[in-house]
Structures are given as structure tokens and as C-alpha cells.
Amino acid sequence: MKLATYLRSGARAPRVGASVGPDMLDLADALALERLSSPPDVSSMRTLLRQGERALDALRGLLARVEASPSRFAPARTPLADVAFLPPVPDADKFLCVGKNYRAHLEELKRTDLIREMPQEPTAFVKLNSCLTGHGADVVRPADVVHLDYEPEMVFVLGRHAERVARGEALSYVAGITILNDLTCRDTQKREVASGSRFWTSKNAPGFGPLGPWLVTLDEVPDPYDLWVTCSVNGEQRMRVNTADQIWKIDDILPHFSRLVPLEPGDMFSTGAPGGVAVGKANAEALFLKPGDVVECAFEAPAMALRNRIVAPASR
């Protein structure tokens, strides 16, 4: 399934939906049409995930019935063009971004003095909910930011409570995956690296966390470590990399961080930037993102694309 959090046209209250062909199926409305005695609670993505695999299975059954009787569920469907996407999980209790996790990207960072030492175990920084935005949203490049870079990343979304997870069991805690464009102000990042900062303001400005558009449930991901990730700017492909190049896999990441920190359904782990970002290129100045650029981060299979436009600050 492809699940999303979205807004209806003119509305302010987020809804949870699922992809049905060219439409968004509002899950609450579709379940209401069935008049079930105990339907899953789909008031938010975190609420849905807290109910576990049983609730997801109920939704799979719902989508099968929608496919079999499309006209019956027409009142619960809205064309995708008429909805505004929010991050699939806009309010995670914890969103940890694993850094220095692709071999090719480590080489880029060494060349550009953006790494001080090689990691000996998974490391991470916190991504704030306040910086997240959805598919299709405009992202403001602040007036004092010159070197804005793109970083397409695979994100694991947890589906159950995780504490002291054993190696070999990590994937059983995962509900699905989504895409993060971990936009980074390289100007600020260089100062943060030099000072030894552990809080990355360079990655947490408003809008610097496009996420989505979908949470793809894990049953539709044949192998998260044979997944092609691409990034294009204005239709020009800038990178195409495979998640097999990751150093720390989820079987390293989840046991490491769950040793002392209890994790909950809806918590997320972004798994690092691949090689091929602008800062690592000889012509980096020409590649950094500018107002008007449209950035697309995508998975080839399962197919999904996260698209955002970079804009200048509004004049006052």
C-alpha cells in the first residue's frame, strides 16, 4: 500500500489516505461507507501504525474491495491533483538521520573537508518536525543561503515499539519506507563541522525536510537494500545510486539506537545521503540549488517520486 497524510482542498485538518490509481482514497470516508463494527482508527498515521499489522491488513482488504467495486467508493476518492500532500508522518516523536552511511558520499566529504573522522558505528542527528514539508510544496531558500544542496535518502518508518532490538530482527519492526530530501546549507555545515556541533542547523531550517509523498508498506518493497534512488534537478538526472552501498544497514541501525532509547510506531530513521551531491562535484557552484529549480528524488521500484520547487523569500 501507498499511504499518505494530506489536506483536502480548502481544509486544514489532515487526513490519511491511500493511493488508488489516479486518486487519493480517504480511508476514514471509505471505512464509513462499509459501516464496520470496529474499523481501524485512521485519524492520523501514527494512530494507524500504533494498531499494528492487523490494522494494515484490514486496509489491504478495504483496498481490494475498492478495486472490485470502484463506483461504490467514488464518494471517498479525490484526484491526486486536487490534494495537498503533507509528510506521511508529520509528527513523529523521533526522526533520526543516520550520517556518513554511503561509501561514495564519505569520499566526497573527505575531499571537501566536511568530515573529521571515519565513523566506527552508526551516528545520527535529529531532524525536527518543524522543518518537514510535503511532496509538491515550495521550499524557500533563505536570502543568506548560497550553497543549498540536495540529498535523497531512504527512510524507514517503524510500525511497532522497539527496545533493545536484536540483530536479524530489525525489519520486523518496520512498517514501510519513504523518501527524504535532506536539503543542506553547505555554508553553515562547514562551520558546524569545524566547531564539532552535534545539532545541524544546516539541515533543520523551515522546509529543509521534504518527505514523502507516500509511506510504502514493506510488503511492497522486495529488498530495501537493492533499491535504486535517483535525484534530478529541472529534469536532469544528477545521481542514480543503489542502497546496497550503505555501510550501516537497518540491522545495524535499529539495534544500535534502541539499546537505550525506546522507539515507537511512526518514529523514523533516514539512512544517509548517497554519493553524487553537488558539493562533491568539481562544478559544484553551478549545481547548488537556486530559486526556480525543481528537485525530484525518487525510487525506481517501488516507483514513487518526491518533487519540490525551490523559491526565493517573499519580498517585504
Long-range contacts (C-beta under 8 A, 24 or more apart in sequence): 1-56, 1-59, 1-60, 1-63, 1-216, 1-217, 1-220, 2-214, 2-215, 2-216, 2-217, 2-220, 2-302, 2-304, 3-45, 3-48, 3-59, 3-88, 3-176, 3-214, 3-215, 3-216, 3-217, 4-85, 4-86, 4-88, 4-212, 4-213, 4-214, 4-215, 5-44, 5-45, 5-85, 5-86, 5-87, 5-88, 5-89, 5-90, 5-134, 6-83, 6-84, 6-85, 6-86, 6-134, 7-83, 7-84, 7-86, 8-78, 8-82, 8-83, 9-82, 9-83, 9-84, 14-44, 14-86, 14-90, 16-42, 16-43, 16-44, 16-45, 16-48, 17-78, 17-83, 18-59, 18-63, 19-80, 19-214, 20-63, 20-66, 20-67, 20-77, 22-79, 22-80, 23-77, 23-78, 23-79, 23-80, 24-77, 24-78, 24-79, 24-80, 24-83, 25-63, 25-66, 25-73, 25-76, 25-77, 26-76, 26-77, 26-78, 27-59, 27-62, 29-75, 29-76, 30-62, 30-66, 30-73, 30-76, 31-62, 33-72, 33-73, 33-75, 33-76, 34-62, 34-65, 44-91, 45-88, 45-89, 45-90, 45-215, 45-266, 46-89, 46-91, 46-92, 46-265, 46-266, 49-89, 49-157, 49-158, 49-159, 49-160, 49-175, 49-265, 49-266, 50-264, 50-265, 50-266, 52-159, 52-160, 52-265, 53-159, 56-159, 56-175, 56-217, 84-134, 84-136, 84-137, 85-134, 85-135, 85-136, 85-137, 85-212, 85-213, 86-134, 86-212, 87-132, 87-133, 87-134, 87-209, 87-211, 87-212, 88-157, 88-178, 88-211, 88-212, 88-213, 88-214, 88-215, 89-157, 89-211, 89-215, 89-266, 89-268, 90-129, 90-132, 91-129, 91-266, 92-129, 92-266, 92-267, 92-268, 93-264, 93-266, 93-267, 94-126, 94-261, 94-263, 94-264, 94-267, 94-268, 95-126, 95-127, 95-128, 95-129, 95-132, 95-267, 95-268, 95-270, 96-124, 96-125, 96-126, 96-127, 96-257, 96-267, 96-268, 96-269, 96-270, 97-124, 97-125, 97-126, 97-127, 97-153, 97-180, 97-182, 97-203, 97-269, 97-270, 97-272, 98-122, 98-123, 98-124, 98-248, 98-253, 98-269, 98-270, 98-271, 98-272, 99-123, 99-124, 99-125, 99-272, 100-247, 100-272, 101-246, 101-247, 101-248, 101-271, 101-272, 101-273, 102-241, 102-245, 102-246, 102-247, 102-272, 102-273, 102-274, 102-275, 103-245, 103-247, 103-275, 104-241, 104-245, 104-274, 104-275, 104-276, 105-272, 105-273, 105-274, 105-275, 105-276, 105-277, 105-280, 106-247, 107-275, 107-280, 108-275, 108-277, 108-279, 108-280, 109-280, 111-280, 112-279, 112-280, 113-190, 113-193, 114-186, 114-189, 114-190, 114-193, 114-279, 115-193, 116-193, 116-196, 119-247, 121-248, 121-256, 122-248, 122-252, 122-253, 122-256, 122-257, 124-257, 124-269, 125-198, 125-199, 125-200, 125-203, 126-199, 127-180, 127-182, 127-203, 127-204, 127-209, 127-270, 128-204, 128-209, 130-204, 130-206, 131-203, 131-204, 131-205, 131-206, 131-207, 131-208, 131-209, 132-209, 132-210, 132-211, 133-207, 133-209, 133-210, 133-211, 133-308, 134-210, 134-211, 134-212, 134-213, 135-210, 135-212, 135-213, 135-306, 135-307, 135-308, 136-213, 136-307, 136-308, 137-207, 137-210, 137-308, 138-207, 138-308, 138-309, 138-310, 138-311, 139-183, 139-207, 139-208, 139-210, 139-308, 139-309, 139-310, 139-311, 140-206, 140-207, 140-311, 140-312, 140-313, 140-314, 141-289, 141-290, 141-291, 141-310, 141-311, 141-312, 141-313, 142-185, 142-205, 142-313, 143-312, 143-313, 145-185, 145-187, 145-188, 145-205, 146-187, 146-288, 147-185, 147-186, 147-187, 147-278, 147-279, 147-284, 147-288, 148-183, 148-184, 148-185, 148-186, 148-288, 148-289, 148-290, 148-310, 149-183, 149-184, 149-185, 149-186, 149-277, 149-278, 149-279, 149-288, 149-289, 150-181, 150-183, 150-231, 150-233, 150-238, 150-277, 150-278, 150-289, 150-295, 150-297, 151-180, 151-181, 151-182, 151-183, 151-184, 151-273, 151-274, 151-277, 152-179, 152-180, 152-181, 152-182, 152-229, 152-230, 152-231, 152-239, 152-273, 152-274, 152-297, 152-298, 152-306, 153-179, 153-180, 153-181, 153-182, 153-229, 153-270, 153-271, 153-272, 153-273, 153-274, 154-179, 154-180, 154-224, 154-227, 154-229, 154-243, 154-270, 154-271, 154-299, 155-179, 155-180, 155-211, 155-268, 155-269, 155-270, 155-271, 156-224, 156-250, 156-253, 156-254, 156-268, 156-269, 156-271, 157-215, 157-266, 157-267, 157-268, 158-263, 158-264, 158-265, 158-266, 158-267, 158-268, 158-269, 159-265, 160-265, 161-262, 161-263, 161-264, 161-265, 162-254, 162-258, 162-262, 162-263, 162-264, 162-267, 163-258, 163-262, 163-263, 164-255, 164-258, 164-259, 165-254, 165-255, 165-258, 166-255, 167-251, 167-252, 167-255, 168-251, 170-250, 170-251, 170-253, 170-254, 170-255, 171-218, 171-224, 171-250, 171-251, 173-254, 173-263, 174-218, 174-250, 175-215, 175-217, 175-218, 175-265, 176-215, 176-216, 176-217, 176-218, 176-220, 176-221, 177-215, 177-216, 177-218, 177-221, 177-224, 177-299, 178-211, 178-212, 178-214, 178-215, 178-216, 178-268, 179-211, 179-212, 179-229, 179-297, 179-298, 179-299, 179-304, 179-305, 179-306, 180-209, 180-210, 180-211, 180-270, 180-297, 180-306, 181-209, 181-210, 181-211, 181-231, 181-295, 181-297, 181-306, 181-308, 182-208, 182-209, 182-270, 182-273, 183-207, 183-208, 183-209, 183-210, 183-289, 184-208, 186-279, 186-288, 210-295, 210-297, 210-306, 210-308, 211-306, 212-306, 213-304, 213-305, 213-306, 214-304, 216-299, 216-302, 216-304, 220-302, 221-302, 222-301, 224-250, 225-249, 227-299, 227-300, 227-301, 228-299, 228-300, 228-301, 229-274, 229-297, 229-298, 229-299, 229-300, 230-296, 230-297, 230-298, 230-299, 230-300, 231-276, 231-295, 231-296, 231-297, 231-298, 232-295, 232-296, 232-298, 233-287, 233-289, 233-293, 233-294, 233-295, 233-296, 234-293, 234-294, 235-294, 238-276, 238-278, 238-287, 239-274, 239-275, 239-276, 239-277, 240-276, 241-274, 241-275, 241-276, 243-271, 245-274, 245-275, 246-271, 246-272, 248-272
